[in-house]
Amino acid sequence: MVIKRDQRREVFDRQKLSMGIRKACEKRPLPAVEIEKAVEEIEQELDRLGKQEVSSSVIGELVIERLRHLDKIAYIRFASVYRSFADVETMFEEIQELLSRDKPEPGNDS
């Protein structure tokens, strides 16, 4: 079961998860197999948690983490909806954080 933000509960829907990720990845140069792999990995991680109920925020964070590594534009699209950016400044801050997180450390040529 998924516990929604308003505390409603609904059955986990793999199709809904897949559609949300596909929507974020729309018109991005990502092979369908990569998107499906992300869905499978998230579903496996939820299974590993071994809980009967999981918060929708846990699922959202798993999606965000996968998208951050998969495609940065898809990540920002999903995050803008999931985190309900209030304004452009908030979105800009998220982009800056994304870019700084992915910068190689000085002296690290790997």
C-alpha positions as CSV (number, residue, x, y, z in Angstrom):
1,M,0.0,0.0,0.0
2,V,1.1,3.6,-0.7
3,I,0.3,6.3,1.9
4,K,-0.4,9.5,0.0
5,R,0.4,13.0,1.2
6,D,-3.2,13.4,2.4
7,Q,-2.9,10.1,4.3
8,R,-5.2,8.2,1.9
9,R,-4.0,4.7,1.1
10,E,-4.0,3.1,-2.3
11,V,-2.6,-0.1,-3.8
12,F,0.9,0.3,-5.4
13,D,0.4,0.7,-9.1
14,R,3.5,-0.2,-11.2
15,Q,1.8,1.3,-14.3
16,K,1.3,4.6,-12.5
17,L,5.0,4.7,-11.5
18,S,6.0,3.9,-15.1
19,M,3.7,6.5,-16.5
20,G,5.1,9.2,-14.2
21,I,8.7,8.4,-15.2
22,R,7.9,8.2,-18.9
23,K,6.1,11.6,-18.7
24,A,9.3,13.1,-17.2
25,C,11.4,11.5,-19.9
26,E,9.1,12.5,-22.7
27,K,11.0,13.7,-25.8
28,R,14.3,12.9,-24.2
29,P,16.9,10.7,-25.9
30,L,16.4,7.8,-23.6
31,P,16.0,4.2,-24.7
32,A,12.7,2.7,-23.4
33,V,14.8,-0.1,-21.9
34,E,16.6,2.4,-19.6
35,I,13.2,3.8,-18.4
36,E,11.9,0.3,-17.8
37,K,15.1,-0.6,-15.9
38,A,14.6,2.4,-13.6
39,V,11.0,1.3,-12.9
40,E,12.2,-2.2,-12.1
41,E,15.0,-0.9,-9.8
42,I,12.5,1.3,-7.9
43,E,10.1,-1.6,-7.6
44,Q,12.9,-3.9,-6.3
45,E,14.0,-1.3,-3.8
46,L,10.5,-1.0,-2.5
47,D,10.4,-4.8,-2.1
48,R,13.7,-4.8,-0.3
49,L,12.2,-2.3,2.3
50,G,9.9,-5.2,3.2
51,K,7.1,-2.9,4.4
52,Q,3.4,-3.4,3.9
53,E,2.9,0.4,3.5
54,V,5.3,2.9,2.1
55,S,4.9,6.7,1.9
56,S,4.5,8.2,-1.6
57,S,7.4,10.5,-0.6
58,V,9.7,7.5,-0.4
59,I,8.7,6.5,-3.9
60,G,9.1,10.0,-5.1
61,E,12.6,10.3,-3.7
62,L,13.6,6.9,-5.3
63,V,12.3,8.2,-8.7
64,I,14.2,11.5,-8.3
65,E,17.4,9.7,-7.5
66,R,17.1,7.4,-10.5
67,L,16.2,10.3,-12.8
68,R,19.1,12.4,-11.5
69,H,21.5,9.8,-12.8
70,L,19.5,8.9,-15.9
71,D,18.7,12.4,-17.4
72,K,19.0,15.8,-15.8
73,I,16.2,17.3,-17.8
74,A,13.8,14.5,-16.8
75,Y,15.0,14.9,-13.2
76,I,14.1,18.6,-13.2
77,R,10.7,18.0,-14.9
78,F,9.8,15.4,-12.3
79,A,11.2,17.4,-9.4
80,S,9.3,20.5,-10.4
81,V,6.0,18.6,-10.1
82,Y,6.9,16.4,-7.2
83,R,8.4,19.1,-5.1
84,S,5.9,21.7,-6.3
85,F,8.4,24.5,-7.1
86,A,6.7,27.7,-6.0
87,D,8.6,29.9,-8.4
88,V,11.5,30.1,-10.9
89,E,14.0,31.0,-8.2
90,T,13.2,27.7,-6.4
91,M,13.7,25.8,-9.6
92,F,16.9,27.6,-10.3
93,E,18.2,26.7,-6.9
94,E,17.5,23.0,-7.6
95,I,19.3,23.3,-10.9
96,Q,22.3,24.9,-9.2
97,E,22.3,22.1,-6.6
98,L,22.1,19.5,-9.3
99,L,25.0,21.0,-11.1
100,S,27.2,21.4,-8.1
101,R,26.5,17.9,-6.9
102,D,27.7,16.5,-10.2
103,K,30.9,18.5,-10.5
104,P,34.1,16.5,-10.1
105,E,36.1,17.5,-7.1
106,P,39.3,19.5,-7.8
107,G,42.3,17.3,-8.4
108,N,40.1,14.3,-9.1
109,D,40.6,13.5,-12.8
110,S,38.5,10.3,-12.8
